Amino acid sequence: MNTLWIYKNNKHLDGIVELPDSKSESNRVLIIRSLCGKNFQIDNLSESDDTRTLERLLKLIEKTTHSKDDKPVILNTENAGTVMRFLTAFLSIKTGSWLLTGSERMKERPVGKLVDALKQLGADITYLDKEGFPPLLINGSGLEGKEISVEAFESSQFVTALMLIAPVISGGLKINLKGIVVSRPYLDMTIRILNRFGVHVHKSDSYIEINDQTFKPNNYSIEKDWTAAAYWYELVALSGHGSLLLKGLEKKSVQGDAILPDIFENFGVKTQFRNDGTYLFKKGDEVKQYENSFIDHPDLAQACLVTCAGLNIPSVFHRLGHLQIKETDRIRAMMNEFKKIGIISMLEKDTVIIRKSEQLKVNYPIETYGDHRMAMSFAPLSIQTGQIGIKNPGVVTKSYPGFFKELEKLKFKLLTE
């Protein structure tokens, strides 16, 4: 496992950044295209590992023909949680026998709440190892629509997976949302994307209802990824007097993480939407302390945690419990690395508290735990400390293959050992 050392000899920041295309949008639109059965054009499809994996598996599914005695087709989602959840639902209505598996970490990530919901609709799904977790044997057939209840605390992807197939289920689907719903803006994104393909959705805070109806295929252009923009907001926040131009972000976005300008204003970053892109600049008027819940925006939590730590802002981050079942246990991973570099943090139930810290120690590289967001959230800290090491930097290809090249364009020095 190699280590990438990132160096910066001043806190000045100025340049233009190219963002990746949204993998969240890409993966939803790929599933819809397969459900449509018509090969409409998707422009700016994400080049992330997750989207490439989904695209490859959907092509394999589409060209597979089944007879009664065929062995199950093995589909490996690797470490892509979205792909696992979306295909669990998709394959339930796809005639054939399918063995859906993934990486060792994926086999530790729960899927039981989604499987329970699908079984209520008549799905034939068997756990091949541990109850509630992949791998899954799915014998696909038609499902019967009805009213079901789904717990969405572990992942909004369970609900999105059901929403995507709802229009082609006989009788449609009414999903009652039980308990606390995480990442609700991702459900709103799914609704807006379904709307673009002619699907009407009824929703309230407590339910989502989609009648059986026909997708209307349209060419679709994927937006740039607001979640990926978080690391550049973080970099500007940690700079002395930095500014960046982010290309291609939509102010009126289908993505929930377009809330970034509001969040990072707390850390002294101002946002201007211009014709040539989204301009970020540091004003230096960050808050004295920070407190927020990240239940709606879990993928922004790590960037914000490191920002507060780097700026030495005492902070309280609520509702982070579901981060424990991501690519790694992100709460433990963050706290392990904080301790290593001298950041004082505490965990109380699902809340992370950051105290004021002494000078940060960056002699030891950051472990990434196979998690792309660990690598990208700690890398900007180099503008504060002068250097930082990132182990296994290749993990960023999961969502942002060009991340370190963009950092290098901004006059950061990168050396691999």
N, C-alpha and C positions, 0 to 999 in steps of 0.2 A: 504494500500500500504506500503510494508516494505522497509527499507533502509539498504543497505549493506555498511558498513564502511571498507575501505581498508587502511591498515597501512604499512609503510615501514620506518625502523629506520636508513637506510643508502641509499646511491645512488649506491651501488654495485649491479651488475646484472650478473648472469652467470647461464646457464642451457639449457635445450632442450625443445622445444615447439612442440606440436602436433597441426597441423592445421586442420580445417574442410575441407571436400571435397567441391568442387565448386558447389554452388547452381545454378549459371548462366549456367554452362555446363549441370548440371543434368536436369534442367527444359527444356532446348532445346532438349536434347536427349530423355527425356520421351515423348515429343510431337512427335518427329520423330518416336519413336517406335510405338506409337499408329497409326500414319499415314501409317507406313509400314504394319501394320496388322500381324506382325510376332514378337513373343516374344523373341527377342535376349537378351543376357545377358548384364546387365549394372553393372560393378564392381565399388565399392566405391561411390555408390549413396549418395548424401548429406542427412544428418539427420536433416537438418534445418526444421523449421515449414513450410516454403514456399514449399519446395520440398515434404514433407509429405502430405501437402494439395493437391498439384497438382496430386501426385500419387493416392491419395484416390479418387479424383474427376474423374480422367481418368478411374479408375476401375469401378466407378458407371456409367459413360457414356457408357462404353463398354458392360456392362451387361444389359443395359436398352433396352427394346423393346417397340415400339410405335404402337399405332393404332390411327385412325383419331380423336377419341373423348377423347383421354387421356389429362389429365391436364399437364401443363408444369412441367418438372422435375426441382426441385429447387437445384441449385448448389451454395454453399456459399464459396467464395474465401477468406473469413475473411480479413486479412490485407495484402494480398499478391498481390502487383501490377503486378508482372510478370504473375502470374496465371490468374488474371483478363484479362490482355491484350491478352495473348496467347490463352485463352479459347474463348474470343470473336471471334477471327478469326477461331479457330478450330471448334467451334460449328456451324459456318455459313455454313460449308460443311458437317456437321454431321446430317443426317436425323432425325428429331424429333423436339419437342417443348421444349425449355430450358429457365429457368428463372435464369439468372446469377446475383448474388448479392454479397455483402461483408459487412465488418464492417462499422460503421458510418463514419469513416475516409475515407474508400474506396469510399463511395458514394459522397465524396467531391473531388475525384481525377479524372481529365478529361479523357474521352475516345472518345470524339466526333470526333477527327481527324481520328481515326482508323475506327470508325463506318461509317463516310462519305466515306472513301476509300472502305470499304466492300460493301456499298450500290451501289457504281459505278459498282461493279462486279455482282450485282443482289441479294445481301444479304437482307433478311427480318428481320430487327432489329427494335424494338420499345423501346423508353425510357419509363419507368414506373413511373418516378418521374420527376426529373429536366433534361431538355434538355442538352445533352452532357455528362451526368454522369450516372453511374450505379444507380439502377438496370436496367437490359436489358432483354427484351423478345426476344429470337432468335428462329426463325423457320428455322431450317437448311435444306439446299438442295444443289444441285450442283451449282457452280458459273462458270461464263463465263470469261475467261481470256481476258485482254486487257491492254492498256497502261493507267496508272493512275498517278496522282500527289499526294504526301503526304507531309504535313508539319511535320518535325521531331524535332522541337525545344522542345516541351514538353517532349517527350520521344522517345528514339531509339527503345523502345519495340514495338511501333506501327509498325515500319518498319519490325522488326524481326518477329512479329506475321504474317505479310503478307508473308515474305520470307519463313517461315516454311511450309505454306500451298501451296505456289506457284507451286511446282512440281506436285501436284494432282489436280490443277485447269485446266480444259479443255482450251487449248490454251496458258497456262503459264501466265506469268505476267511480265510487265515492270513497275518499280516503279521509277518515276521521283522524286528526292529529292528537295523539295522547301525550300528556305531560309536556315537558319543556322541549321546544323545537330548536335545535342548533342550526346555525347557518341559514336562517330563513331567507336572506337575500338570494341564496342560490336557488331556492324554490321559485322565487320571483323571476329569476333569470330564465329558468326552465319554462315558466308560463309565457314570458315574452317571446321566447324562441318558438314555442308551439304556436303562438298567435301568428307569427310570421309565415307559418305553413298552414294557415287556415283553420287551426284547431281552437275552438272556443272553450274556455275554462271558467267555471264558477268557483269562487274561493271566498273564504272568510278566515279569520284567525284560527278557527278550529277545524276546518275541513277544506278539501279540494275535490271538486267534482268535474269529471270529464266524460261526456257521453260518447258512445261509439260514433265515429265520423271518419271522413276521408281526408288524409293529408293532401294538401295542394302543393306539389313540388315547385320550388322556386330556387333560382340561383341564389347563393348566399355568400356574403363576404364577412370573414371573421375579423373581429376587432383586435387591436393590440391588447395585451394583458395588463389589466390594472393591478393584479396581485404582484406581478413581477416589478411593477413600478415602485413597490414599497421599499426595495433595497436602494433605489436611487433617492427617494425621499429621505431615507435614513442617512445616506451618505451626505446629502446637503445639510441635514440637521447636525451632523457631527463635524462638519467643516467649519473653518473660521469665518469665511465670507464667500461661500460657494454659490454657484448657480449652474443649472443644467437645463438643456432643452430636450424634452422627451418627445420623440416623433410618433405621431399616429394615434395618440389616446383620444377617445371620444368623451366629450364632456357629458353628453346624454347617452350613457352607456347602459347596456343590458346587464352589466356586471355589478354586483353589489359592492365590490371592493373599490369602486369609484368614490367611496367615502374618504379615501386617503387625504385629499386636501384639507378636510375638516379635522381629521385626527392629527395631522402633522403641523397644523397651525399651532398646536400646543407646544411644539418643539421648535418654534421659530422659523418654520418654512412657509413661505407664501407661494401661492399658485396663480399663474396668469394663463388663461387659455387664449392663444394667439393663432393667427392663420398658419404659421409655420410649425406649430407644435405647442406642447404644454411646457411653460417656462417656470422653473422652480428657483427660488433664491432665498438665501438665509438672511433673516432680519435680526436674529439674536435675542428675541424677546420671549424665550421659552418660559413655561410655567415653573413655579417653585416646587410644586409637587403634582403628581398625576394619578388619577384613579379612573378606571373604566372597566366595563364588562366586554369581553371579546367573544361572547356566545354567538353573535351574528357574523363575526369576521375572524374566525380562528386562524386562517392562513396569514393574517397580518400580525399575529401576536408576537412571533419571534423577532421580527424586525423592530417592533415597538419596544419590546423588552430590552434589546441590545441598545437601542437609542437612549432609553432612560438610564441604563447603566453607564453608557459612554458619556452622557451629559451630567451624570451624578445627580439625577433627579429622583428623590424618594418617590416610590410609586407602588400602586396596588392594582393587580390585574385579576379580575374576577372571572369566574365561569370558564376555567381552562380544562376541566376534567376530561373532556372528550379528546384533548390532545394526546392523551396516553395511548390511544389506539390508532395513531397515524403511522407514517413510515417507521417511526420509532416511538418510544414513550417520550414525547417532546418535552414534557415538564421535567422529568428526571434528567434528560440529556442537557437541557439548558442549565439546570442547577448544578450539574456536575462540572460543566465548562465554566460557569460563573465562579465557582469555588476555586477552580484551577488558576484563574487569572486575577483573583482578588476582589470579585464583586460579591457583596454580602446580600444573600437572598434567603427567604424563608418560604416554606410551603405550609399553608393552612387549608386543609381539605382541597378544594379546587381553586384556591387563590394563591398567587405568587406575589410576595412582597419584596421589593428591592430597597435596601437601606443605602445611605451614603457610604461610599467606599474610599479606601486609600488609593494611591497610585496603582494603576493596573499593571499586572505582570504578564508579559506576552512572550516569555522565553520558551514556553511550551506550546506546541501546535494544538489547534482545536480539533477534537474528534467530531466527525460528522454523523456517525451511527447509521450510515446508509441513507441519510436524509438530506435532500437537496436544500431544504430551507434552513438547515443548520449551517451549511456552507455559505449561503448567500446572506444570511443575517449577520454572521460574524465578520465576513470580509470587509464591510465598510468601516469597522472599528480601526482598521489600519490608518485611517486619516487622523485619528486621535492619538494613536500610540506610536506611529511611525513604522510599525511592522506588525504582522500577524501571520501565523502559519495555519493552513487549512489542510487537514488530512483527507485523502481520497477526494480531491476536488472534482473528479469526473462525475460525482453524483448529481451535479447541476443539470446534466443532460435530461434528467427526468422532466424538467419543465422549461429550462432556459439554457440551451446548449451554448449560446454565445456570451454568457454572462462575463466570464473572465476576459474575453477579448474586448468587450466594451470597457471593462475596468482599465485594461492596458491602454486603450485609446485616450483615457483621461490622465495619462502620464503617471500611472502607478507602475512600479517595477515588479515583475513577476519572475520568480525563480523556482524551479522544481528540483527537489532533492530526493 
